[in-house]
């Protein structure tokens, strides 16, 4: 047994396309990494960014989102809604100092079991190279930063009150 670290991946897959592709990959006996926990959602557009942040906060090292190809969504434009949320989430992760490569969005149709396999291996490989996310450790660092910020704001407000009198 290898002592190599194995990343924990949470995958949110659209019921109609990507989840069905994962089923196809299994039925076709395609081997793909088993360290991803797949969560089926009816549409990628139903994935709240909070779900992704919570997955990372609870120990996931990466999150993979899978949805229908553009112009092929069973809910017309749910995948476009996910794309907008994904772009905002990437900006927020970057501001938080979290590598954006840890959260990935892929359009994978029900017939693309082979693509799902390729994406899964690539995602695991990239996250493995990034190393463990360890958000609980980052929370401690952020708490220190917030304490410093809080003291700076209080000091600034104290100076403003002194100048007003």
N, C-alpha and C positions, 0 to 999 in steps of 0.2 A: 504494500500500500504506500502511495506517495504522500510525502509530507507537504507537498506543494499546496499553497493557499488556493482555495476555490471560491471565486466570487459568487455572491448571492444576487440573483437577478429576479426582479418581479416583472412579469410581462402582462400587460393589459391588452387583450386581443378582442377585436370586433367579432361578434358571434357569426356574422354572415360571410366574412372573408378570411381573416387571419386565423381565427380559431378553427375554422373548417380546414384551412391549410395545415394546421398542426395535426389535426385528425388524419388528414391525407398522408402526411409524413409518417405518422405512426402506422397506419394501415399498409403503407408502402414499404415499411420496415427501414425507413431512412433513419440513420443514427444522428441524433443531435443532442447537445448538452442537456443533462438531466438536472442541472443546478438552477434552472429557471422555474419559478412558481408562476403558472399561468392562471390569470384571472379573466374569465369571460365577461365581457360587457356587451350590451346589445348593439352599441355603436361607439366608435372612438370619440364621437362628439359628446358622449355622456361622461367622459372621463374628466373629473374635476381636477385641476392642478393640485389641489389639496391632497388627493389620493396619492399622487406621485411624491409629494413632499413627505407625506406620512410614511410611505414605503421606505424612503431613504432614512427618515428619522428612526424607524424601527429596525434598521439593520441591513436594508438592501444596499448593495454596492453599485447597482445600476438598475435602470428601468427601461424596458422596451415597450413601445406602444405600436400596435399593429392595427391598421385599418384598411378599408376598401380603397382602391385606386381612385384618384380624382375623376369626377363625372360618373362614378360607378357605385356611389353610396346608396345603400338600401333606404336611407332616410334623407335622400336628396343631397344635403350639404353638410351632414354631420362631420365628415372628414375635413372639410374646410374650417369648421368651427374648431376642431382639434388642432389644425395647423396654426390658427391664430393663437390659441392658448399655448401651444408648444413654443412658438417664437417668444411670447411673453415670459414663459417659464424659463427659457434659456437665458434671457436677459437677467432674470432674478437670480438664477443659479450662479451666473458669472459674477454678479454683484456680491453674492454670498461667499465667493471663493471656492465654489464647487465646480469641478471640470464639467463642461457641458456635454462632453462625450459620454458621460454616465447616463444620460437620458437621450433616448433615440426614438425617432418616429419613422416607421416604414409602411409603405403601401404594399400589402401582400394579398393577392386574391385567393379564393378558395382552391384554385387549380395550381397554385405555386408552392407545393410542398417542398420542392428542391430549393426554392428561394428562401423559404422559412429556415430550412436547415443551414444554408449558407449564412444568413443573417444572424442566426443564433450563435454559430461558431465564431463569427466575426465579433459579435457583441461581447461574448465571454472573453475572447482573446484581448480585446481592447481594454476591458475593465480589469482584467488580470494584470495588464501592463501598468495601469493606473494605480493599482494596489487597493487595499481596503479603504473604504470611505471613512469609517469610524466617526460618524456624526456625533455620538455622545462626547467624544474628546473635543470636537470642534465646538460643541455647545459651551464647554468650560471656557474656551478661548473667547468665544463671543460674549459670554457673561462678563469676562474681564474687560473687554472692549466697551461693553454697555456701561459698566461701572465708571470707566474712565470718561466716557461721553457724558454720563449723568453728572459727574463732578464738574466737568468743563461747562456744561449748560448752567448748573447752579451758580458757578463762579461768575459766569457772564451775566446772569440775571441779577446777582448781587451787585455787580458793578453798575448795571443799568439803574437799579433802584437807588444806589448811592448818588449817581449823577443827577437823578431826577429831583433829589432833595436839595 
